[in-house]
Amino acid sequence: MAVEEKYLDLPLEDVMGDRFGRYSKYIIQDRALPDARDGLKPVQRRILFAMHEEKNTHDKGFRKSAKTVGTVIGNYHPHGDSSVYEAMVRLSQTWKVRNVLVEMHGNNGSVDGDPPAAMRYTEARLSAISSELIRDIDKETVDYIPNFDDTIDEPVVLPARIPNLIINGSTGISAGYATEIPPHNLAEVIEAVIKRMDKPSVTVEELLQIIKGPDFPTGGIIQGYEGLKKAYETGKGKVVVRGRAKIEPLKGSREQIVIDEIPYEVNKAVLVKRMDELRLDRKVEGIAEVRDETDRTGLRIVVELKKEADSQGVLNYLYKNTDLQITYHFNMVAIKDKTPQLLGLTEMIDAYVGHQKEVVTRQTRFDLNKAERRAHIVEGLIKAVSILDELIQTIRASNDKQDAKNRIMDAYGFTETQAEAIVTLQLYRLTNTDITALEKEAAELQKAIASYQAILADENKLLSVIKKDLKQMKKLYAEDRRTKIEEKIEELTFNVEVTIASEDVITSVTEQGYVKRTSIRSYTASTDDDFTMKDNDHLISLYELNTTDHLLLFTNKGRYIPIPVHQMPDIRWKDLGQHLSNIASLDKEETIVKAIPIREFSKDKYLVFFTKNGMVKRSTLDLYYSQRYTRPLIALNLKKEDQLVNVHLSDGNQDIFVATSKGYGLWYHETEVSVIGQRAAGVKAIQLKSDEFVVNGVLMDELQEKRQLFVTTQRGACKRMTIDRFEKSSRAKKGLVMLRELKSKPHRIVGFDLVETDDVIKLMTIKGEHHTVKPMDLPISDRYSNGSYVIDTDLTGEVTSIHQKRGLSKAFDHQSNE
């Protein structure tokens, strides 16, 4: 006979799915989420019930926490003692719970995140408000279930004579669900519950007239009415919560920021440390010292400022960059009908009112049964008093208690209950068993029975009982609101000077994308020749700027990086700069065309762009402001194979001159180019022939006609011309010739720029050789000459490009021309 197989062969995914499903159900229903009726998680309910059963209540002395924890573990909650104690401690923490449910003596933690003392040291008892959660539990108001080892029963839910879920809120994470319900003001919540009972059609907006918003135990300020409204309508939403801070004057024209309330669930010690780190790391300028002056009188954080510091700017920076301001996310999930549900405010109130209806109905039914039983006994006692002597004789003649009961039931028509009451009546009671007292009790009982029956028969009377009780709770436990509500979310603005030490520095940018800022000290201690660059790289810009300025770096691919000067790497003059790819993600073959210094992104200034394929674009400067510089942004829309050749900053009154490779130049006013958006492509700058392209486009001020045009050809010829050799025209024309066309080996322009008295131009050849030219040493030529040969291209190779040799300039002395 084969041995019976003891094992099941099951697929792992089925077993995993089944086990995890069971685990999830348990976690969701019996651990992490609160019940919508009493607002308690199972461990909290068990702690309160155990303390109630042990008579560890607010009207008696404190008792060791360890004793309560032991009772909870032994009777109801077979889990770790630390989890029970931590839950118990949280119920006693005034900065976590709006109306504490447990009072504790000893160290129960702190707002700095300090751990509480061990449970053997602390003592606890139920708070007065907890007794309202448990009141009437002995009147069969709630269902009981057996505990984990079937030795005693525990309640499924507490009667909860206050709407605890909304008042104290809840927070928890389970499998697939999380909850975040903020605490509210007891008086407001009770008013809203009564309003909902009086007017079932009440809207969330009307309820928001009563419940202004969350009321955190730590106070603070909530901003964002729309976020509140959405959260109370749907159960999900977000608001801004900020600490309460004021700016106070000090001696010597200094000020300090004093914070006396911080956002809910923010760790004060971590907040103070973060503020001090911002001071140490010089992320924010103007903070002299950060002190935590909290004592028994209340919370107080002092941020002392330096002289002339922008106190409102520093405060706004702290709001933005520390937990002095947080975003609070509502996610109001609770167990309703044994299922986790996302509840809006009205659903939460309805769940509570539904629970109270059931509790009051069951309590009334219990009281009615008790009153009816007593009335029945009193009726028997009244009858007994009237025939007392006969009764005594009958009882004396009986053999035992049961015989006596049977005899008086048979002789006088008493019921079993009445007979029991008569035979157990103690003799001394006969001395004052006054018929009038019994008749008075009977009348009171009949009155009580009638009122109980009326409550059970009429829902309006039932609701009025609930309302009366809630009003009593409000009278006993109402407190003033601590959290202030503001309708609008304040936009946090602060000048860049708040965050950056204002300092003049030297900034350098090279064509291959090496950037750095250098202290003026390091620059003046060196010579220009000490500047380190890679071979075949050259300097595009060298400016003295302030750390509060910006540099707009434009690339040949029509993109730009708006890098704040203070974010440029601080490197010595003699050392190689840092490549832009470490700051922003550049493509291969992407080079820097121009670096434009900006102090203010004004609407009255314009950027004028020139592309290789003959396009020009003009946009207002303010469009190019961005706080993001970690990846390049689009400066203009380039068609395929096109490249950006130059970009200039203009005040709107400049002349444009465009030069092409085949020697044509076109001069017109910049107003010929319409102002368009940031990502647009622009319009035609000049009419190009086939195989012709734009070498450069420049801007000229009317007052600077002393500026002269300088041209270099691939054959090593250079020439200088004055602007008056040209006629002013209009956009998109062919332009006028700048070179004499030759049949063999014609000259082609490889370099074009404006030049002034002391300018030096560097010519680059195909063999990588450099040759410098001083344009002012050349004679002024007319448009039809090919200029003077300055290098022998047979020896050096053809000229490929030209670069102006850069000297240091103070950007904002002549920004309009750059």
MARLO-418551 format. One record per residue (C-alpha): x, y, z; residue in three letters. Coordinates in steps of 0.001 Angstrom, whole numbers, plus 500000, padded with zeros to 6 digits. Example, Ala and Ser with C-alpha at 12.3 -4.5 7.8 and 13.67 -1.06 7.14 Angstrom:
2
512300495500507800ALA/513670498940507140SER/
END
This chain:
818
500000500000500000MET/501461503351498880ALA/502274505955501520VAL/499781508832501284GLU/501373511987499840GLU/501614514624502573LYS/502622517556500375TYR/500797519768497877LEU/502651520680494693ASP/501667524305494030LEU/503103526966491673PRO/505189529536493574LEU/503259532477492077GLU/499965531075493430ASP/501397530618496908VAL/503071534066496889MET/499933535737495573GLY/497721534065498169ASP/500057534749501113ARG/500776538333500147PHE/497071538940499538GLY/496261537717503045ARG/499079539746504558TYR/497954542887502697SER/494360542449503848LYS/495551542139507439TYR/497852545180507241ILE/495152547314505619ILE/492252546305507862GLN/493975545594511164ASP/497113547642511488ARG/497952550800509553ALA/494675552517508701LEU/492165554134511092PRO/488495553194511292ASP/486242555909509859ALA/483930555590512895ARG/486228556171515875ASP/489346557346514013GLY/491555554776515750LEU/493943552126514480LYS/493608548717516212PRO/496681549237518441VAL/495389552634519615GLN/491920551218520307ARG/493419548351522297ARG/495587550688524376ILE/492609552900525292LEU/490340549926525997PHE/492972548164528136ALA/493523551341530200MET/489750551709530611HIS/489397548075531712GLU/492231548563534211GLU/490471551719535492LYS/493588553738534577ASN/491414556807533924THR/491855560584534157HIS/490145560810537562ASP/492627558380539149LYS/496390558425539655GLY/499045557731537030PHE/500258554152536527ARG/503475552749535087LYS/503378552605531281SER/504987549155531348ALA/501933547757533164LYS/499588549043530463THR/501865547774527675VAL/501946544343529348GLY/498151544253529573THR/497772545279525925VAL/500222542621524723ILE/498886539918527028GLY/495215540473526299ASN/494701542092522925TYR/497745542873520789HIS/500271540028520325PRO/503058542195518908HIS/506306543790520073GLY/506255545870523241ASP/508108548745521526SER/505409549116518858SER/502706549286521543VAL/504695551725523697TYR/505526553959520702GLU/501843554094519756ALA/500966554927523367MET/503621557670523535VAL/502378559259520297ARG/498876559530521784LEU/500419561647524571SER/502591563983522459GLN/501118567472522422THR/502997568415519236TRP/501660565394517318LYS/498065565029518602VAL/495636567957518698ARG/493670566580521673ASN/495874564081523534VAL/494221560764524385LEU/496846559651526942VAL/498395561814529670GLU/501984560900530469MET/504371561737533300HIS/508059561655532457GLY/510004562066529233ASN/507666561304526336ASN/509995562555523601GLY/510293566035522142SER/509671568106519037VAL/513424567709518355ASP/512889564002517723GLY/514407562877521038ASP/513254559365522020PRO/510951558953525040PRO/512217557373528267ALA/511786553591528568ALA/508305552459529605MET/509557551372533026ARG/510228555050533825TYR/507126556783532486THR/503636556798533925GLU/500375557263532087ALA/496604557445532349ARG/493724558122529978LEU/492944561780529308SER/489476563166530002ALA/488643563270526303ILE/489498559555525969SER/486748558734528428SER/484342560272525876GLU/485607557843523244LEU/484865554904525559ILE/481778556256527376ARG/478768553883527359ASP/480812550965526017ILE/479230548862528808ASP/475750549549527384LYS/476155547127524474GLU/476743550078522121THR/479393548274520065VAL/480103544720518934ASP/482771542619520616TYR/484936539891519096ILE/487132537280520813PRO/490749538313521351ASN/493673536497519711PHE/493577533518522090ASP/489773533424522626ASP/490099534057526375THR/488331537449526512ILE/486447539771524176ASP/487545543116522770GLU/485489545838521035PRO/485481546078517230VAL/485156549859517499VAL/484743552367520332LEU/481488554336520838PRO/483490557571520151ALA/481248560331521435ARG/483552562858519699ILE/484471562794515950PRO/488024561679516685ASN/489081560871513080LEU/488665564490511968ILE/489808566060515268ILE/493051564132515736ASN/493629563001512161GLY/495819560028511335SER/498919559023509437THR/499922555556508258GLY/501332553410505469ILE/499934549991504579SER/500121547721501528ALA/498963549704498504GLY/497367552403500674TYR/498622555282502769ALA/496709557817504816THR/497401561401505830GLU/494512563065507647ILE/495382566346509384PRO/494097567277512870PRO/491257569822513169HIS/489710572099515784ASN/487212570220517992LEU/484707573086518232ALA/484702573630514446GLU/484343569910513698VAL/481404569519516093ILE/479697572580514556GLU/480199571082511072ALA/478802567686512156VAL/475698569400513613ILE/475337571479510418LYS/475464568326508301ARG/472757566703510470MET/470554569822510257ASP/471067570285506508LYS/471956567051504650PRO/472399568998501374SER/475194571162502855VAL/478094571730500421THR/481818571478501152VAL/482086575245500610GLU/479491575841503346GLU/481307573413505663LEU/484537575337504956LEU/482870578400506456GLN/482793576422509727ILE/485900574208509496ILE/488367576794508231LYS/490992574098507592GLY/493346571864509599PRO/494267573034513097ASP/497740571695513799PHE/498886571319517422PRO/502081573164516423THR/500132576120514992GLY/501689577672511899GLY/500052579192508840ILE/498222577322506083ILE/498058578887502613GLN/495888577864499671GLY/492073577852499874TYR/491731576058496539GLU/493942573191497762GLY/491850572904500944LEU/488605572880498981LYS/489850570169496637LYS/491133568071499556ALA/487831568291501433TYR/485845567511498282GLU/487897564555497053THR/490059563456499994GLY/493261564370498126LYS/494876567789497821GLY/497787569885498995LYS/498348573096500901VAL/501389575057501967VAL/502179575040505704VAL/504710577520507027ARG/506044578392510449GLY/505113581682512060ARG/507989584153511972ALA/508382587834512697LYS/511200590293512084ILE/512343592181515183GLU/514738595163515350PRO/518026594948517271LEU/520507597599518338LYS/522769599117515730GLY/520327598979512766SER/520339595174512796ARG/517388592811512798GLU/516565589250513772GLN/513975586731512594ILE/512105585092515474VAL/510236581845514739ILE/507758580744517418ASP/505773578125515475GLU/507029575531512977ILE/505100573365510482PRO/503411570161511659TYR/505649567081512022GLU/508834569050511263VAL/511785568137513473ASN/512929571382515123LYS/516533570297515720ALA/516928569271512062VAL/515375572569510931LEU/517773574638513089VAL/520749572559511878LYS/519731573085508232ARG/519445576854508765MET/522897576940510328ASP/524338574874507449GLU/523001577470504983LEU/524900580105506974ARG/528110578034507127LEU/527986577065503432ASP/527277580708502549ARG/524219579622500573LYS/522448582650502044VAL/524146585895502920GLU/523239588049505884GLY/522806585445508660ILE/525093586128511617ALA/523887583375513961GLU/521122580782514348VAL/520039579970517923ARG/517438577652519396ASP/516100579541522432GLU/513227577146523154THR/512480576731526880ASP/509544575809529092ARG/507733579008528049THR/507544577899524420GLY/509279577346521103LEU/511652580088519905ARG/514223579963517106ILE/516244583144516545VAL/518020583927513270VAL/520227586928513957GLU/521078588949510848LEU/524105590985509869LYS/523985594723509453LYS/522067595950506378GLU/520853592388505586ALA/517616592044503594ASP/515591590440506403SER/512464589705504324GLN/514628588252501567GLY/516458585992504043VAL/513124584885505559LEU/511731584082502101ASN/514889582113501313TYR/514446580118504547LEU/510804579439503636TYR/511852578200500215LYS/514951576185501110ASN/514213574713504553THR/511305572971506269ASP/510183576324507669LEU/507677575946504831GLN/506424572552503637ILE/503743571232501332THR/501200569187503254TYR/499499566490501164HIS/496017565370502203PHE/495288561689501529ASN/492246560968503662MET/491983557172503573VAL/490127555296506327ALA/488449551905506775ILE/484739552262506034LYS/482522549158505720ASP/485677547008506199LYS/487215548593503070THR/489894551303502685PRO/488239554327501085GLN/489347557819500114LEU/486933560060502001LEU/485982563686501491GLY/484871565813504450LEU/481154565051504038THR/481807561285503776GLU/483883561405506969MET/481132563293508802ILE/478503560882507434ASP/480529557847508577ALA/480711559366512064TYR/477024560342512203VAL/476041556856510975GLY/478158555348513761HIS/476592557650516373GLN/473089556746515215LYS/473900553084515784GLU/475616553735519140VAL/472759555898520479VAL/470141553437519194THR/471884550533520928ARG/472444552558524097GLN/468775553626524158THR/467656550055523577ARG/469871548924526465PHE/468543551663528770ASP/464974550865527712LEU/465363547156528515ASN/466945547992531863LYS/464182550482532718ALA/461464548026531682GLU/462992545296533851ARG/463212547633536847ARG/459665548936536271ALA/458415545381536293HIS/460194544690539617ILE/458967547985541164VAL/455430547097540130GLU/455855543758541997GLY/457316545480545079LEU/454410547954545238ILE/451980545060545124LYS/454090543189547725ALA/454081546104550189VAL/450273546202550100SER/450068542511551148ILE/453257542416553197LEU/451961540447556197ASP/450402537682554103GLU/453603537459552056LEU/455771537048555147ILE/453533534282556467GLN/453651532520553087THR/457445532774552918ILE/457868531558556553ARG/455762528532555771ALA/457977527610552808SER/460696524965552822ASN/463341526882550864ASP/463843529827548532LYS/462512528108545446GLN/459480526823547351ASP/458823530354548665ALA/459043531762545130LYS/456655529133543781ASN/454155529712546594ARG/453976533490546226ILE/453820533169542419MET/450871530765542746ASP/449115532643545567ALA/449438536260544381TYR/450264536044540663GLY/453862537460540781PHE/456209536695537897THR/459505534810538330GLU/461486538092538270THR/459199539810540770GLN/459210536777543071ALA/463056536704542962GLU/463172540393543925ALA/460717539862546814ILE/462431536846548353VAL/465892538421548072THR/464679541673549673LEU/466728542164552841GLN/464768542514556095LEU/466119545974556905TYR/464589547226553654ARG/461161546550555144LEU/461727549401557559THR/461610552031554858ASN/459945550327551934THR/457601553214551586ASP/454875552803549002ILE/455156556460547910THR/458881556130547151ALA/458177553077545025LEU/455309554797543246GLU/457554557785542551LYS/460267555493541104GLU/457631553703539007ALA/456413557028537573ALA/459981558119536729GLU/460654554777535076LEU/457515555038532944GLN/458572558535531888LYS/462066557264530971ALA/460597554299529074ILE/458352556667527078ALA/461318558902526181SER/463468555901525159TYR/460661554555522984GLN/460213557988521392ALA/463920558151520532ILE/463797554691518950LEU/460660555548516998ALA/461694558967515654ASP/465007559635513843GLU/464780563393514497ASN/464706562740518247LYS/467642560367517837LEU/469608563097516020LEU/468698565668518681SER/470182563334521348VAL/473417563125519306ILE/473466566912518817LYS/472849567603522503LYS/475703565296523455ASP/478049566888520880LEU/477224570378522168LYS/478117569187525672GLN/481442567845524327MET/482136571208522674LYS/481378573012525922LYS/483776570758527840LEU/486689570443525420TYR/486637573371522957ALA/489951575235522499GLU/490957578226520408ASP/492277577601516909ARG/496089577531516711ARG/496691577449512957THR/496020580535510861LYS/494469580079507403ILE/495414582319504457GLU/493607582107501140GLU/496499582713498740LYS/499850580936498504ILE/502497583670498738GLU/505018583625495935GLU/508456583568497523LEU/510704586134495919THR/514107587320497019PHE/516911589149495285ASN/519891587112494201VAL/521973589270496585GLU/520337587444499506VAL/521879584145498502THR/525191585280497074ILE/528010587307498500ALA/528256590292496151SER/531816590262494829GLU/533536591506491677ASP/535301588734489756VAL/536982588130486400ILE/535064585741484114THR/536567584052481080SER/534961581894478375VAL/536787580110475538THR/535445578910472196GLU/535847575226473119GLN/533704575765476224GLY/536155576247479109TYR/534728578679481672VAL/535861580003485043LYS/535684582919487375ARG/538832584225488994THR/539279586545491941SER/540585589987491035ILE/543536589255493341ARG/544556586173491351SER/544138588082488074TYR/546191591116489095THR/548991588901490452ALA/549418587354486965SER/549927588471483382THR/547690587837480371ASP/550209585334479063ASP/549712583160482167ASP/546184582290481020PHE/546025578547480257THR/544130577292477190MET/544093574183475043LYS/545820574321471629ASP/543652575877468889ASN/541307577306471533ASP/540907581016472075HIS/539266583470474422LEU/535750584590473511ILE/535087586876476461SER/536954588354479409LEU/534799590498481672TYR/534913591958485135GLU/531478591036486518LEU/529712590740489852ASN/528757587362491326THR/525102588505491153THR/525268588863487336ASP/524550586273484631HIS/526434585186481525LEU/524421584026478514LEU/526559581507476608LEU/525350580900473026PHE/526441577872471002THR/526762577291467249ASN/523733574956467462LYS/521390577806468398GLY/521199576927472082ARG/522159578902475179TYR/523094578393478825ILE/522069581200481239PRO/524779580564483815ILE/524795582703486998PRO/528283584090487587VAL/528353582761491162HIS/527799579234489764GLN/530854579437487518MET/533767577393488901PRO/536178579503490967ASP/539606578719489433ILE/542979580519489525ARG/543961582635486514TRP/546891580335485700LYS/544777577147485681ASP/542638575711482906LEU/538928576494483275GLY/536250573851483753GLN/534569572466480649HIS/530911573427480266LEU/529976569742479949SER/530534569542483737ASN/527858572199484244ILE/525473571620481331ALA/525119568721478893SER/526632569940475595LEU/526671567925472361ASP/529835566930470557LYS/530899569511467960GLU/529024572196469972GLU/531177575296470485THR/530612578641472146ILE/529895581481469724VAL/529322584344472152LYS/529147585136475869ALA/526925588088476785ILE/526983589491480342PRO/523553590376481790ILE/522733592325484933ARG/518984592607484367GLU/516764590653481973PHE/514976593730480656SER/512028593912478238LYS/513606597023476705ASP/516714595193475477LYS/516893592826472500TYR/518991589897471366LEU/519790589913467636VAL/520865586571466115PHE/522629585894462774PHE/522832582450461171THR/525157581005458517LYS/522304580469456041ASN/521313584124456078GLY/518624584378458770MET/518277587131461362VAL/516110587066464484LYS/515296589675467120ARG/513692588849470514SER/513299590708473816THR/515941589864476426LEU/513453589008479204ASP/512431585823477333LEU/515892584400477989TYR/515705584491481790TYR/515774581021483324SER/516837579630486689GLN/517787576340485055ARG/521255576112483568TYR/522038572399483811THR/521111571791480192ARG/521146574142477211PRO/517880575878476258LEU/516747576732472739ILE/517759580272471722ALA/516316580137468204LEU/514991577539465825ASN/517700576568463303LEU/516869574860460013LYS/518882571774459056LYS/522597572348458454GLU/522290575971459644ASP/524461577396462424GLN/524459580417464672LEU/527370582720463707VAL/526824585636466081ASN/524437587200468577VAL/524375590728469989HIS/522614592623472757LEU/520887595759471494SER/518945598709472876ASP/516709598637469772GLY/518354601560467927ASN/521283599855466204GLN/522275599404462584ASP/522878595917461227ILE/525696594988458847PHE/525841591468457364VAL/528874590187455407ALA/528882587072453177THR/531614584675452068SER/531459585884448424LYS/532151589445449462GLY/528747591091449746TYR/527750593435452566GLY/524282594716453476LEU/523536597612455849TRP/520093598380457314TYR/518423599389460583HIS/517478596722463128GLU/513817597854463173THR/513559596133459752GLU/513616592889461800VAL/510318592303463662SER/510480591267467328VAL/509428587609467707ILE/509343584805470308GLY/512205582825471810GLN/511917579627469759ARG/511080581217466386ALA/513420580904463383ALA/513604584543462308GLY/513551586183458856VAL/515928586496455897LYS/518824588834456687ALA/520434588903453207ILE/519856587339449805GLN/522482584616449269LEU/523769583092446050LYS/524424579387445755SER/527421578241447828ASP/527383581587449653GLU/527007581908453395PHE/527054584599456086VAL/530484585075457664VAL/529315587497460367ASN/526639589979461329GLY/527412593011463491VAL/525523595860465170LEU/526635599487464947MET/525599602475467019ASP/524904605683465065GLU/527373607502467311LEU/530096604991466607GLN/530636605385462922GLU/534296605731463784LYS/534045601961464015ARG/535395600529460832GLN/534921597325458894LEU/537741594800458726PHE/537794591979456166VAL/540128588982455800THR/540155586585452838THR/541324583003452624GLN/544296584168450517ARG/545763586139453453GLY/544558589551452293ALA/543161592068454825CYS/541461595373454210LYS/539914598155456240ARG/536888600174455093MET/534744602894456614THR/530983602479456697ILE/530445605539454464ASP/531691603468451497ARG/528270601713451647PHE/524709602875451177GLU/522071602103453787LYS/519506599704452355SER/516789597361453623SER/516608593753454832ARG/516845590690452573ALA/518582592478449659LYS/521683591116447916LYS/523969593825449338GLY/526946595636447825LEU/530304594107446822VAL/533205594409449261MET/535848592665447083LEU/536932592716443456ARG/535850589451441814GLU/538765587591440167LEU/538365584912437515LYS/541131582682438890SER/541583582046442588LYS/538886584549443670PRO/539068586001447163HIS/536512584654449648ARG/535850586325453016ILE/536737584130456006VAL/536667586852458634GLY/534698590061459118PHE/534335592346462152ASP/534142595916463406LEU/537436597340464611VAL/538599600250466750GLU/541861602000467392THR/543735599511469578ASP/542222596272468311ASP/544438593327467415VAL/543141590565465105ILE/544523587033465122LYS/544449585120461801LEU/544252581297461983MET/545548579202459061THR/544748575708457904ILE/548139574530459225LYS/547249575805462707GLY/549556578834462507GLU/548626582196464076HIS/549364585630462672HIS/548413588942464308THR/547355592096462477VAL/546692595599463746LYS/543830596733461475PRO/544574600428462032MET/548018599926460419ASP/546237599101457130LEU/545248601879454725PRO/541530602603454223ILE/540398600813451057SER/537418601216448794ASP/534851598485448152ARG/536470597260444921TYR/539970596458446142SER/541121593145447592ASN/543221594772450326GLY/546828594059451330SER/548437590630451682TYR/549612590193455264VAL/550702586540455103ILE/552047584232452422ASP/549494581440452188THR/551849579342450046ASP/553946578903453168LEU/551345578999455970THR/548305577562454204GLY/545001579372453646GLU/543415581500456362VAL/540420579741457959THR/539140582210460555SER/539902585353462519ILE/539556586187466213HIS/539749589474468027GLN/542357589415470759LYS/540401589976473975ARG/541444592339476729GLY/539643592740480042LEU/536569594957479918SER/534077596105482525LYS/530918594680481033ALA/528437597244482193PHE/530323600339481118ASP/529484599521477518HIS/526955596707477653GLN/524748598208474937SER/527428597572472340ASN/528160594003473245GLU/
END
